[in-house]
Each structure stands twice: as structure tokens, then as C-alpha cells.
Amino acid sequence: MPKKYLQRMMSKGARPARKPASKILWSVVGSFVGIYVMSIFSNSFSTQDSFFLLGSFGASAVLIYGAPEVPFSQPRNLIGGHVLSAIVSVFLVKSFGNLLSLELLCALSVALSVLVMHLTITMHPPGGATALIYVIGSEKIQSLGWIYPLSPIALGVTMMLIIALIVNNISNNTKRHYPTYWY
């Protein structure tokens, strides 16, 4: 490999400093409350599994409570990224589920979700996981079909958004607010 290429992988700057204790505390409180409420809601609808508690929602909690100021965390990105990725994955499974291998469906669901999020300016990294969850999901998840983007996805992220609006704006710190923008 050319030396110039390998040099691009070297550090170009210093790592950022740790966030202040108050920001860390609010991030922990928000994540706890958000996932706890989602767990309660999920368990009230299903005793067999946590239907509304998806791994991609855990990743969203890290963003909307731990870094509420970044573009990935804004409501447009949170909702759009998840819902559009869910639509992509349902479309792929419904249209090509019997024609393509699982590996190809997995790769296409994430890649096309990234494309759609870029084109719609709704990039939210956990959206890729939302797409993948449907493709590799159980028969119960896949049986939802076109309901999947609405429930658990849209309903779940709306609940997380409401909790983020409450928790991220409780602080007396005027620099900690959410959202930075809606649209």
C-alpha cells in the first residue's frame, strides 16, 4: 500500500475532552427514563417479548440524550431516519424476499436506507439497524409487513421524541435544549 494512503489513517487532532458532569448526568437520566418508559409500554402490549424495545432505539437514546445538539439527533432525523429505513426494508423483503439471499437483503436494506436518508436529509445512524432488524427479524416481526414502519417504529420514536423534549429541556442550563431545529 502506498505510504500516502496509510498516512491518511493517522490522527489529525486530539480527542475531545470529557463532557461536564451535568451533561453526563442529564444524558444518563434521559437514557434511563426513555428506555424505561419504552420497556413499560412494550411489556404492557406483549408478555412474550419486548415488541417496542428494539436495539436501534437504544442507539437513538444515546444520540438524543447524549448528544441532543448534533444533526443526527434532531426530530426530523430521528423520525425520518427510522421510518424511511423501515419502509425500505419492508419494500425489499416484500418485493425480493424470495428472490435474493438473506445476505444480499441485509446489505441492500442498510445501503438503500443510507441512500434514502442522504437524499431526504434525515440521516440517523440507528435507522440502518431498524432496516436490518426487519430483514433478519423473526416471523412475528416480518408478519407486520407495512405496519412495521408505523408500529413499532413511528410510534416508538414518537414516544422517544416526547421524552427527549421533556428531559432535555428540564435542565436550568440554557445551552442544553432540544431540538436545535425541527425541519
VEXDO-261469 format. One record per atom (N, C-alpha, C): atom name; x, y, z; residue in one letter; residue number from 1. Coordinates in nm, 4 decimals, m for minus. Layout:
BEGIN
   atom         c1         c2         c3   rest    nr
     CA          X          Y          Z      A   NUM
...
//
This chain:
BEGIN
   atom         c1         c2         c3   rest    nr
      N     0.0835    m0.1193     0.0000      M     1
     CA     0.0000     0.0000     0.0000      M     1
      C     0.0875     0.1251     0.0000      M     1
      N     0.0473     0.2215    m0.0727      P     2
     CA     0.1259     0.3451    m0.0746      P     2
      C     0.1288     0.4115     0.0628      P     2
      N     0.2439     0.4679     0.0940      K     3
     CA     0.2644     0.5326     0.2230      K     3
      C     0.1634     0.6463     0.2459      K     3
      N     0.1331     0.7203     0.1385      K     4
     CA     0.0392     0.8330     0.1485      K     4
      C    m0.0996     0.7862     0.1951      K     4
      N    m0.1415     0.6705     0.1442      Y     5
     CA    m0.2717     0.6153     0.1834      Y     5
      C    m0.2720     0.5791     0.3315      Y     5
      N    m0.1686     0.5135     0.3775      L     6
     CA    m0.1609     0.4738     0.5187      L     6
      C    m0.1522     0.5953     0.6106      L     6
      N    m0.0884     0.7020     0.5646      Q     7
     CA    m0.0778     0.8228     0.6457      Q     7
      C    m0.2140     0.8870     0.6693      Q     7
      N    m0.3069     0.8644     0.5815      R     8
     CA    m0.4410     0.9209     0.5995      R     8
      C    m0.5101     0.8624     0.7219      R     8
      N    m0.4633     0.7472     0.7684      M     9
     CA    m0.5234     0.6805     0.8836      M     9
      C    m0.4641     0.7263     1.0168      M     9
      N    m0.3684     0.8139     1.0116      M    10
     CA    m0.3060     0.8657     1.1329      M    10
      C    m0.3951     0.9747     1.1928      M    10
      N    m0.3816     0.9956     1.3214      S    11
     CA    m0.4581     1.1001     1.3898      S    11
      C    m0.4245     1.2370     1.3341      S    11
      N    m0.5251     1.3179     1.3214      K    12
     CA    m0.5067     1.4549     1.2725      K    12
      C    m0.5345     1.5587     1.3818      K    12
      N    m0.5859     1.5117     1.4923      G    13
     CA    m0.6182     1.6038     1.6004      G    13
      C    m0.6281     1.5293     1.7323      G    13
      N    m0.6566     1.6032     1.8353      A    14
     CA    m0.6695     1.5453     1.9694      A    14
      C    m0.8141     1.5056     1.9948      A    14
      N    m0.8321     1.4049     2.0781      R    15
     CA    m0.9674     1.3640     2.1144      R    15
      C    m1.0326     1.4755     2.1949      R    15
      N    m1.1639     1.4876     2.1860      P    16
     CA    m1.2317     1.5916     2.2641      P    16
      C    m1.2261     1.5601     2.4131      P    16
      N    m1.2382     1.6637     2.4934      A    17
     CA    m1.2400     1.6470     2.6386      A    17
      C    m1.3713     1.5823     2.6826      A    17
      N    m1.3693     1.5244     2.8006      R    18
     CA    m1.4919     1.4678     2.8575      R    18
      C    m1.5926     1.5804     2.8798      R    18
      N    m1.7183     1.5487     2.8624      K    19
     CA    m1.8250     1.6461     2.8821      K    19
      C    m1.8369     1.6787     3.0316      K    19
      N    m1.8932     1.7927     3.0643      P    20
     CA    m1.9124     1.8278     3.2056      P    20
      C    m2.0047     1.7263     3.2754      P    20
      N    m1.9881     1.7131     3.4050      A    21
     CA    m2.0651     1.6160     3.4833      A    21
      C    m2.2153     1.6371     3.4682      A    21
      N    m2.2594     1.7618     3.4611      S    22
     CA    m2.4038     1.7881     3.4491      S    22
      C    m2.4578     1.7334     3.3167      S    22
      N    m2.3821     1.7472     3.2092      K    23
     CA    m2.4256     1.6953     3.0790      K    23
      C    m2.4301     1.5428     3.0817      K    23
      N    m2.3302     1.4832     3.1437      I    24
     CA    m2.3271     1.3377     3.1563      I    24
      C    m2.4479     1.2901     3.2363      I    24
      N    m2.4777     1.3583     3.3470      L    25
     CA    m2.5907     1.3197     3.4319      L    25
      C    m2.7222     1.3278     3.3552      L    25
      N    m2.7446     1.4381     3.2816      W    26
     CA    m2.8685     1.4513     3.2044      W    26
      C    m2.8779     1.3447     3.0959      W    26
      N    m2.7644     1.3077     3.0376      S    27
     CA    m2.7621     1.2019     2.9366      S    27
      C    m2.8034     1.0682     2.9967      S    27
      N    m2.7534     1.0403     3.1162      V    28
     CA    m2.7869     0.9150     3.1851      V    28
      C    m2.9344     0.9143     3.2246      V    28
      N    m2.9818     1.0238     3.2803      V    29
     CA    m3.1226     1.0325     3.3215      V    29
      C    m3.2145     1.0168     3.1998      V    29
      N    m3.1860     1.0877     3.0933      G    30
     CA    m3.2685     1.0788     2.9732      G    30
      C    m3.2710     0.9382     2.9156      G    30
      N    m3.1534     0.8770     2.9048      S    31
     CA    m3.1467     0.7400     2.8519      S    31
      C    m3.2244     0.6438     2.9388      S    31
      N    m3.2092     0.6574     3.0694      F    32
     CA    m3.2806     0.5687     3.1616      F    32
      C    m3.4314     0.5855     3.1480      F    32
      N    m3.4784     0.7085     3.1570      V    33
     CA    m3.6224     0.7344     3.1502      V    33
      C    m3.6788     0.6915     3.0143      V    33
      N    m3.6094     0.7261     2.9073      G    34
     CA    m3.6579     0.6915     2.7739      G    34
      C    m3.6723     0.5416     2.7538      G    34
      N    m3.5705     0.4669     2.7881      I    35
     CA    m3.5759     0.3217     2.7682      I    35
      C    m3.6681     0.2561     2.8705      I    35
      N    m3.6745     0.3095     2.9914      Y    36
     CA    m3.7642     0.2541     3.0940      Y    36
      C    m3.9108     0.2689     3.0509      Y    36
      N    m3.9469     0.3863     3.0035      V    37
     CA    m4.0844     0.4090     2.9575      V    37
      C    m4.1144     0.3192     2.8373      V    37
      N    m4.0197     0.3078     2.7450      M    38
     CA    m4.0389     0.2190     2.6302      M    38
      C    m4.0565     0.0742     2.6758      M    38
      N    m3.9815     0.0320     2.7757      S    39
     CA    m3.9927    m0.1051     2.8284      S    39
      C    m4.1288    m0.1299     2.8901      S    39
      N    m4.1750    m0.0351     2.9694      I    40
     CA    m4.3074    m0.0478     3.0326      I    40
      C    m4.4150    m0.0553     2.9251      I    40
      N    m4.4081     0.0355     2.8291      F    41
     CA    m4.5053     0.0376     2.7197      F    41
      C    m4.5015    m0.0941     2.6434      F    41
      N    m4.3824    m0.1397     2.6127      S    42
     CA    m4.3655    m0.2624     2.5361      S    42
      C    m4.4219    m0.3829     2.6107      S    42
      N    m4.3908    m0.3927     2.7372      N    43
     CA    m4.4365    m0.5076     2.8156      N    43
      C    m4.5863    m0.5055     2.8414      N    43
      N    m4.6479    m0.3885     2.8322      S    44
     CA    m4.7930    m0.3829     2.8514      S    44
      C    m4.8676    m0.4370     2.7297      S    44
      N    m4.7982    m0.4437     2.6148      F    45
     CA    m4.8601    m0.4955     2.4933      F    45
      C    m4.8238    m0.6399     2.4640      F    45
      N    m4.7135    m0.6869     2.5180      S    46
     CA    m4.6695    m0.8217     2.4866      S    46
      C    m4.5955    m0.8814     2.6050      S    46
      N    m4.6356    m1.0001     2.6460      T    47
     CA    m4.5682    m1.0666     2.7566      T    47
      C    m4.4565    m1.1586     2.7068      T    47
      N    m4.4534    m1.1910     2.5784      Q    48
     CA    m4.3536    m1.2836     2.5262      Q    48
      C    m4.2220    m1.2158     2.4905      Q    48
      N    m4.2262    m1.1019     2.4325      D    49
     CA    m4.1039    m1.0302     2.4002      D    49
      C    m4.1312    m0.8809     2.4064      D    49
      N    m4.0244    m0.8052     2.4096      S    50
     CA    m4.0373    m0.6593     2.4175      S    50
      C    m4.0530    m0.6029     2.2775      S    50
      N    m4.1744    m0.6075     2.2298      F    51
     CA    m4.2068    m0.5731     2.0915      F    51
      C    m4.1600    m0.4330     2.0533      F    51
      N    m4.1774    m0.3344     2.1408      F    52
     CA    m4.1411    m0.1971     2.1091      F    52
      C    m3.9970    m0.1633     2.1452      F    52
      N    m3.9276    m0.2561     2.2060      L    53
     CA    m3.7927    m0.2290     2.2532      L    53
      C    m3.6921    m0.2884     2.1558      L    53
      N    m3.6570    m0.2112     2.0548      L    54
     CA    m3.5639    m0.2552     1.9518      L    54
      C    m3.4237    m0.2025     1.9813      L    54
      N    m3.3240    m0.2763     1.9382      G    55
     CA    m3.1860    m0.2343     1.9577      G    55
      C    m3.1576    m0.0977     1.8981      G    55
      N    m3.2188    m0.0687     1.7849      S    56
     CA    m3.1954     0.0613     1.7213      S    56
      C    m3.2480     0.1765     1.8073      S    56
      N    m3.3474     0.1503     1.8915      F    57
     CA    m3.3968     0.2544     1.9818      F    57
      C    m3.2950     0.2836     2.0920      F    57
      N    m3.2189     0.1831     2.1331      G    58
     CA    m3.1118     0.2058     2.2306      G    58
      C    m3.0059     0.2983     2.1728      G    58
      N    m2.9719     0.2765     2.0472      A    59
     CA    m2.8746     0.3632     1.9805      A    59
      C    m2.9301     0.5053     1.9653      A    59
      N    m3.0581     0.5177     1.9365      S    60
     CA    m3.1197     0.6506     1.9275      S    60
      C    m3.1171     0.7210     2.0621      S    60
      N    m3.1374     0.6463     2.1692      A    61
     CA    m3.1330     0.7057     2.3037      A    61
      C    m2.9955     0.7672     2.3303      A    61
      N    m2.8897     0.6984     2.2884      V    62
     CA    m2.7547     0.7528     2.3062      V    62
      C    m2.7433     0.8875     2.2351      V    62
      N    m2.7978     0.8963     2.1153      L    63
     CA    m2.7894     1.0209     2.0388      L    63
      C    m2.8778     1.1316     2.0964      L    63
      N    m3.0052     1.1050     2.1169      I    64
     CA    m3.0962     1.2144     2.1554      I    64
      C    m3.0790     1.2607     2.2990      I    64
      N    m3.0210     1.1772     2.3856      Y    65
     CA    m2.9948     1.2198     2.5234      Y    65
      C    m2.8483     1.2530     2.5466      Y    65
      N    m2.7574     1.1807     2.4780      G    66
     CA    m2.6148     1.2028     2.4980      G    66
      C    m2.5572     1.3130     2.4106      G    66
      N    m2.6179     1.3371     2.2967      A    67
     CA    m2.5705     1.4410     2.2044      A    67
      C    m2.6898     1.5075     2.1371      A    67
      N    m2.7768     1.5726     2.2162      P    68
     CA    m2.9006     1.6277     2.1598      P    68
      C    m2.8792     1.7421     2.0613      P    68
      N    m2.7574     1.7978     2.0570      E    69
     CA    m2.7320     1.9110     1.9697      E    69
      C    m2.6873     1.8725     1.8288      E    69
      N    m2.6482     1.7479     1.8072      V    70
     CA    m2.5943     1.7099     1.6758      V    70
      C    m2.7072     1.6861     1.5751      V    70
      N    m2.6779     1.7044     1.4470      P    71
     CA    m2.7818     1.6861     1.3444      P    71
      C    m2.8478     1.5480     1.3472      P    71
      N    m2.7710     1.4414     1.3729      F    72
     CA    m2.8281     1.3062     1.3773      F    72
      C    m2.9389     1.2929     1.4817      F    72
      N    m2.9385     1.3802     1.5821      S    73
     CA    m3.0324     1.3689     1.6940      S    73
      C    m3.1603     1.4499     1.6776      S    73
      N    m3.1680     1.5332     1.5783      Q    74
     CA    m3.2821     1.6224     1.5636      Q    74
      C    m3.4092     1.5450     1.5261      Q    74
      N    m3.5262     1.5957     1.5641      P    75
     CA    m3.6524     1.5234     1.5397      P    75
      C    m3.6708     1.4773     1.3952      P    75
      N    m3.6379     1.5631     1.2997      R    76
     CA    m3.6509     1.5255     1.1580      R    76
      C    m3.5696     1.3997     1.1288      R    76
      N    m3.4482     1.3953     1.1806      N    77
     CA    m3.3587     1.2830     1.1569      N    77
      C    m3.4028     1.1596     1.2349      N    77
      N    m3.4412     1.1788     1.3591      L    78
     CA    m3.4866     1.0688     1.4440      L    78
      C    m3.6050     0.9969     1.3805      L    78
      N    m3.7076     1.0719     1.3473      I    79
     CA    m3.8289     1.0113     1.2920      I    79
      C    m3.8065     0.9671     1.1473      I    79
      N    m3.7561     1.0573     1.0654      G    80
     CA    m3.7356     1.0251     0.9244      G    80
      C    m3.6395     0.9102     0.9033      G    80
      N    m3.5283     0.9112     0.9746      G    81
     CA    m3.4296     0.8051     0.9589      G    81
      C    m3.4848     0.6675     0.9900      G    81
      N    m3.5579     0.6567     1.1001      H    82
     CA    m3.6167     0.5277     1.1378      H    82
      C    m3.7296     0.4862     1.0430      H    82
      N    m3.8238     0.5754     1.0202      V    83
     CA    m3.9424     0.5398     0.9410      V    83
      C    m3.9046     0.5094     0.7958      V    83
      N    m3.8219     0.5919     0.7359      L    84
     CA    m3.7829     0.5669     0.5971      L    84
      C    m3.7024     0.4373     0.5839      L    84
      N    m3.6167     0.4100     0.6800      S    85
     CA    m3.5395     0.2848     0.6765      S    85
      C    m3.6308     0.1638     0.6924      S    85
      N    m3.7329     0.1781     0.7757      A    86
     CA    m3.8296     0.0693     0.7920      A    86
      C    m3.9052     0.0458     0.6617      A    86
      N    m3.9423     0.1524     0.5942      I    87
     CA    m4.0122     0.1396     0.4660      I    87
      C    m3.9233     0.0700     0.3626      I    87
      N    m3.7969     0.1084     0.3578      V    88
     CA    m3.7025     0.0456     0.2643      V    88
      C    m3.6950    m0.1043     0.2896      V    88
      N    m3.6804    m0.1426     0.4162      S    89
     CA    m3.6637    m0.2852     0.4475      S    89
      C    m3.7904    m0.3653     0.4181      S    89
      N    m3.9061    m0.3107     0.4468      V    90
     CA    m4.0306    m0.3813     0.4166      V    90
      C    m4.0449    m0.3967     0.2651      V    90
      N    m4.0157    m0.2902     0.1923      F    91
     CA    m4.0226    m0.2975     0.0463      F    91
      C    m3.9315    m0.4078    m0.0079      F    91
      N    m3.8096    m0.4130     0.0408      L    92
     CA    m3.7152    m0.5130    m0.0090      L    92
      C    m3.7605    m0.6550     0.0221      L    92
      N    m3.8039    m0.6776     0.1450      V    93
     CA    m3.8466    m0.8128     0.1826      V    93
      C    m3.9724    m0.8527     0.1066      V    93
      N    m4.0687    m0.7616     0.0960      K    94
     CA    m4.1927    m0.7917     0.0242      K    94
      C    m4.1683    m0.8131    m0.1257      K    94
      N    m4.0786    m0.7343    m0.1836      S    95
     CA    m4.0557    m0.7402    m0.3280      S    95
      C    m3.9551    m0.8468    m0.3697      S    95
      N    m3.8517    m0.8661    m0.2872      F    96
     CA    m3.7418    m0.9519    m0.3299      F    96
      C    m3.7054    m1.0609    m0.2301      F    96
      N    m3.7858    m1.0770    m0.1259      G    97
     CA    m3.7551    m1.1735    m0.0213      G    97
      C    m3.7365    m1.3154    m0.0691      G    97
      N    m3.8102    m1.3542    m0.1700      N    98
     CA    m3.7993    m1.4907    m0.2237      N    98
      C    m3.6960    m1.5011    m0.3361      N    98
      N    m3.6460    m1.3885    m0.3828      L    99
     CA    m3.5529    m1.3884    m0.4962      L    99
      C    m3.4069    m1.3709    m0.4560      L    99
      N    m3.3839    m1.3002    m0.3465      L   100
     CA    m3.2474    m1.2673    m0.3061      L   100
      C    m3.2091    m1.3410    m0.1785      L   100
      N    m3.0803    m1.3617    m0.1606      S   101
     CA    m3.0317    m1.4263    m0.0382      S   101
      C    m3.0485    m1.3316     0.0803      S   101
      N    m3.0506    m1.3872     0.1987      L   102
     CA    m3.0618    m1.3069     0.3198      L   102
      C    m2.9455    m1.2084     0.3294      L   102
      N    m2.8259    m1.2534     0.2930      E   103
     CA    m2.7083    m1.1667     0.2997      E   103
      C    m2.7235    m1.0455     0.2081      E   103
      N    m2.7739    m1.0687     0.0892      L   104
     CA    m2.7932    m0.9587    m0.0045      L   104
      C    m2.9042    m0.8647     0.0425      L   104
      N    m3.0112    m0.9198     0.0968      L   105
     CA    m3.1190    m0.8360     0.1512      L   105
      C    m3.0684    m0.7500     0.2673      L   105
      N    m2.9842    m0.8093     0.3527      C   106
     CA    m2.9276    m0.7334     0.4654      C   106
      C    m2.8455    m0.6153     0.4138      C   106
      N    m2.7559    m0.6438     0.3202      A   107
     CA    m2.6697    m0.5386     0.2669      A   107
      C    m2.7497    m0.4311     0.1946      A   107
      N    m2.8459    m0.4730     0.1143      L   108
     CA    m2.9288    m0.3769     0.0413      L   108
      C    m3.0137    m0.2919     0.1353      L   108
      N    m3.0675    m0.3520     0.2404      S   109
     CA    m3.1534    m0.2761     0.3311      S   109
      C    m3.0769    m0.1625     0.3979      S   109
      N    m2.9549    m0.1898     0.4397      V   110
     CA    m2.8762    m0.0847     0.5047      V   110
      C    m2.8273     0.0166     0.4014      V   110
      N    m2.7728    m0.0316     0.2903      A   111
     CA    m2.7196     0.0596     0.1886      A   111
      C    m2.8281     0.1511     0.1310      A   111
      N    m2.9438     0.0952     0.0994      L   112
     CA    m3.0518     0.1779     0.0444      L   112
      C    m3.1115     0.2705     0.1493      L   112
      N    m3.1098     0.2277     0.2752      S   113
     CA    m3.1537     0.3175     0.3829      S   113
      C    m3.0601     0.4372     0.3940      S   113
      N    m2.9299     0.4134     0.3844      V   114
     CA    m2.8326     0.5232     0.3865      V   114
      C    m2.8589     0.6176     0.2688      V   114
      N    m2.8829     0.5614     0.1510      L   115
     CA    m2.9123     0.6430     0.0335      L   115
      C    m3.0367     0.7290     0.0558      L   115
      N    m3.1440     0.6678     0.1021      V   116
     CA    m3.2691     0.7404     0.1237      V   116
      C    m3.2514     0.8479     0.2313      V   116
      N    m3.1796     0.8163     0.3386      M   117
     CA    m3.1575     0.9170     0.4435      M   117
      C    m3.0740     1.0333     0.3903      M   117
      N    m2.9732     1.0039     0.3072      H   118
     CA    m2.8953     1.1127     0.2460      H   118
      C    m2.9836     1.2001     0.1581      H   118
      N    m3.0620     1.1369     0.0723      L   119
     CA    m3.1447     1.2120    m0.0219      L   119
      C    m3.2511     1.2967     0.0467      L   119
      N    m3.2997     1.2513     0.1611      T   120
     CA    m3.4061     1.3227     0.2328      T   120
      C    m3.3527     1.4077     0.3483      T   120
      N    m3.2236     1.4110     0.3647      I   121
     CA    m3.1575     1.4857     0.4731      I   121
      C    m3.2132     1.4435     0.6093      I   121
      N    m3.2245     1.3128     0.6292      T   122
     CA    m3.2763     1.2583     0.7554      T   122
      C    m3.1787     1.1553     0.8137      T   122
      N    m3.0481     1.1747     0.7958      M   123
     CA    m2.9502     1.0766     0.8407      M   123
      C    m2.9583     1.0568     0.9923      M   123
      N    m2.9863     0.9346     1.0299      H   124
     CA    m2.9922     0.8938     1.1704      H   124
      C    m2.9343     0.7522     1.1735      H   124
      N    m2.8082     0.7357     1.2145      P   125
     CA    m2.7419     0.6056     1.2050      P   125
      C    m2.8216     0.4856     1.2566      P   125
      N    m2.8964     0.4981     1.3663      P   126
     CA    m2.9751     0.3819     1.4092      P   126
      C    m3.0810     0.3373     1.3084      P   126
      N    m3.1129     0.4218     1.2111      G   127
     CA    m3.2069     0.3826     1.1056      G   127
      C    m3.1581     0.2612     1.0291      G   127
      N    m3.0280     0.2507     1.0110      G   128
     CA    m2.9720     0.1327     0.9452      G   128
      C    m3.0019     0.0057     1.0225      G   128
      N    m2.9959     0.0151     1.1540      A   129
     CA    m3.0296    m0.1003     1.2387      A   129
      C    m3.1784    m0.1322     1.2301      A   129
      N    m3.2612    m0.0305     1.2218      T   130
     CA    m3.4056    m0.0521     1.2074      T   130
      C    m3.4351    m0.1315     1.0803      T   130
      N    m3.3673    m0.0975     0.9720      A   131
     CA    m3.3855    m0.1708     0.8456      A   131
      C    m3.3381    m0.3149     0.8613      A   131
      N    m3.2233    m0.3321     0.9208      L   132
     CA    m3.1648    m0.4653     0.9366      L   132
      C    m3.2491    m0.5537     1.0289      L   132
      N    m3.3047    m0.4948     1.1333      I   133
     CA    m3.3879    m0.5704     1.2274      I   133
      C    m3.5059    m0.6343     1.1554      I   133
      N    m3.5680    m0.5613     1.0643      Y   134
     CA    m3.6820    m0.6178     0.9917      Y   134
      C    m3.6373    m0.7314     0.9004      Y   134
      N    m3.5284    m0.7117     0.8279      V   135
     CA    m3.4822    m0.8127     0.7327      V   135
      C    m3.4441    m0.9432     0.8033      V   135
      N    m3.3751    m0.9336     0.9157      I   136
     CA    m3.3306    m1.0550     0.9861      I   136
      C    m3.4273    m1.0967     1.0955      I   136
      N    m3.5358    m1.0218     1.1091      G   137
     CA    m3.6296    m1.0436     1.2180      G   137
      C    m3.7054    m1.1748     1.2100      G   137
      N    m3.7673    m1.2055     1.3204      S   138
     CA    m3.8466    m1.3276     1.3319      S   138
      C    m3.9687    m1.3201     1.2407      S   138
      N    m4.0372    m1.4310     1.2324      E   139
     CA    m4.1610    m1.4361     1.1538      E   139
      C    m4.2628    m1.3368     1.2098      E   139
      N    m4.2605    m1.3184     1.3408      K   140
     CA    m4.3532    m1.2248     1.4053      K   140
      C    m4.3271    m1.0813     1.3573      K   140
      N    m4.2008    m1.0432     1.3502      I   141
     CA    m4.1667    m0.9085     1.3029      I   141
      C    m4.2039    m0.8937     1.1552      I   141
      N    m4.1637    m0.9904     1.0736      Q   142
     CA    m4.1901    m0.9801     0.9303      Q   142
      C    m4.3382    m0.9905     0.8966      Q   142
      N    m4.4152    m1.0536     0.9842      S   143
     CA    m4.5593    m1.0626     0.9577      S   143
      C    m4.6275    m0.9262     0.9700      S   143
      N    m4.5611    m0.8311     1.0316      L   144
     CA    m4.6171    m0.6963     1.0424      L   144
      C    m4.6265    m0.6288     0.9058      L   144
      N    m4.5349    m0.6628     0.8169      G   145
     CA    m4.5363    m0.6028     0.6845      G   145
      C    m4.5356    m0.4517     0.6905      G   145
      N    m4.6293    m0.3896     0.6205      W   146
     CA    m4.6336    m0.2432     0.6104      W   146
      C    m4.6759    m0.1743     0.7401      W   146
      N    m4.7163    m0.2502     0.8395      I   147
     CA    m4.7459    m0.1925     0.9717      I   147
      C    m4.6154    m0.1587     1.0442      I   147
      N    m4.5068    m0.2343     1.0174      Y   148
     CA    m4.3780    m0.2159     1.0853      Y   148
      C    m4.3308    m0.0698     1.0861      Y   148
      N    m4.3356     0.0040     0.9753      P   149
     CA    m4.2911     0.1435     0.9823      P   149
      C    m4.3764     0.2300     1.0764      P   149
      N    m4.5024     0.1902     1.0960      L   150
     CA    m4.5909     0.2663     1.1845      L   150
      C    m4.5785     0.2211     1.3291      L   150
      N    m4.5848     0.0902     1.3488      S   151
     CA    m4.5776     0.0331     1.4832      S   151
      C    m4.5010    m0.0978     1.4762      S   151
      N    m4.3881    m0.1028     1.5337      P   152
     CA    m4.3379    m0.0245     1.6462      P   152
      C    m4.2562     0.0994     1.6114      P   152
      N    m4.2194     0.1209     1.4858      I   153
     CA    m4.1191     0.2235     1.4552      I   153
      C    m4.1692     0.3664     1.4796      I   153
      N    m4.2666     0.4158     1.4047      A   154
     CA    m4.3102     0.5550     1.4202      A   154
      C    m4.3642     0.5809     1.5609      A   154
      N    m4.4415     0.4882     1.6125      L   155
     CA    m4.4949     0.5048     1.7476      L   155
      C    m4.3816     0.5084     1.8501      L   155
      N    m4.2857     0.4192     1.8358      G   156
     CA    m4.1733     0.4136     1.9292      G   156
      C    m4.0882     0.5394     1.9261      G   156
      N    m4.0529     0.5862     1.8066      V   157
     CA    m3.9688     0.7060     1.8011      V   157
      C    m4.0453     0.8312     1.8434      V   157
      N    m4.1748     0.8327     1.8243      T   158
     CA    m4.2547     0.9460     1.8730      T   158
      C    m4.2528     0.9498     2.0255      T   158
      N    m4.2638     0.8340     2.0882      M   159
     CA    m4.2543     0.8280     2.2347      M   159
      C    m4.1162     0.8756     2.2806      M   159
      N    m4.0121     0.8306     2.2121      M   160
     CA    m3.8768     0.8730     2.2494      M   160
      C    m3.8592     1.0229     2.2297      M   160
      N    m3.9167     1.0773     2.1232      L   161
     CA    m3.9081     1.2206     2.0972      L   161
      C    m3.9755     1.3009     2.2083      L   161
      N    m4.0930     1.2590     2.2486      I   162
     CA    m4.1643     1.3297     2.3556      I   162
      C    m4.0820     1.3292     2.4841      I   162
      N    m4.0256     1.2151     2.5175      I   163
     CA    m3.9431     1.2056     2.6384      I   163
      C    m3.8183     1.2930     2.6232      I   163
      N    m3.7574     1.2947     2.5040      A   164
     CA    m3.6395     1.3787     2.4803      A   164
      C    m3.6738     1.5271     2.4952      A   164
      N    m3.7908     1.5671     2.4475      L   165
     CA    m3.8327     1.7067     2.4619      L   165
      C    m3.8466     1.7444     2.6089      L   165
      N    m3.9025     1.6542     2.6880      I   166
     CA    m3.9209     1.6818     2.8306      I   166
      C    m3.7868     1.6823     2.9037      I   166
      N    m3.7114     1.5735     2.8933      V   167
     CA    m3.5882     1.5588     2.9714      V   167
      C    m3.4816     1.6588     2.9283      V   167
      N    m3.4625     1.6769     2.7996      N   168
     CA    m3.3555     1.7661     2.7536      N   168
      C    m3.3838     1.9134     2.7794      N   168
      N    m3.5049     1.9473     2.8168      N   169
     CA    m3.5371     2.0870     2.8448      N   169
      C    m3.5645     2.1141     2.9919      N   169
      N    m3.5484     2.0140     3.0778      I   170
     CA    m3.5671     2.0327     3.2223      I   170
      C    m3.4522     2.1111     3.2837      I   170
      N    m3.3331     2.0882     3.2345      S   171
     CA    m3.2126     2.1498     3.2896      S   171
      C    m3.2235     2.3018     3.2923      S   171
      N    m3.1639     2.3626     3.3943      N   172
     CA    m3.1586     2.5088     3.4022      N   172
      C    m3.0525     2.5670     3.3103      N   172
      N    m2.9676     2.4811     3.2556      N   173
     CA    m2.8628     2.5249     3.1655      N   173
      C    m2.9253     2.5668     3.0333      N   173
      N    m2.9141     2.6953     2.9999      T   174
     CA    m2.9760     2.7466     2.8784      T   174
      C    m2.9095     2.6928     2.7517      T   174
      N    m2.7883     2.6385     2.7648      K   175
     CA    m2.7204     2.5795     2.6490      K   175
      C    m2.7708     2.4388     2.6195      K   175
      N    m2.8387     2.3777     2.7158      R   176
     CA    m2.8925     2.2431     2.6937      R   176
      C    m3.0404     2.2577     2.6593      R   176
      N    m3.0697     2.2416     2.5346      H   177
     CA    m3.2086     2.2465     2.4904      H   177
      C    m3.2238     2.1505     2.3731      H   177
      N    m3.3462     2.1163     2.3468      Y   178
     CA    m3.3749     2.0231     2.2380      Y   178
      C    m3.5109     2.0559     2.1826      Y   178
      N    m3.5245     2.0639     2.0541      P   179
     CA    m3.4276     2.0383     1.9487      P   179
      C    m3.3538     2.1648     1.9076      P   179
      N    m3.2522     2.1464     1.8259      T   180
     CA    m3.1841     2.2601     1.7645      T   180
      C    m3.2689     2.3115     1.6495      T   180
      N    m3.3319     2.2201     1.5785      Y   181
     CA    m3.4265     2.2559     1.4707      Y   181
      C    m3.5258     2.1412     1.4545      Y   181
      N    m3.6410     2.1733     1.4016      W   182
     CA    m3.7448     2.0709     1.3763      W   182
      C    m3.7388     2.0216     1.2330      W   182
      N    m3.7262     2.1123     1.1400      Y   183
     CA    m3.7297     2.0760     0.9996      Y   183
      C    m3.6178     2.1388     0.9284      Y   183
//
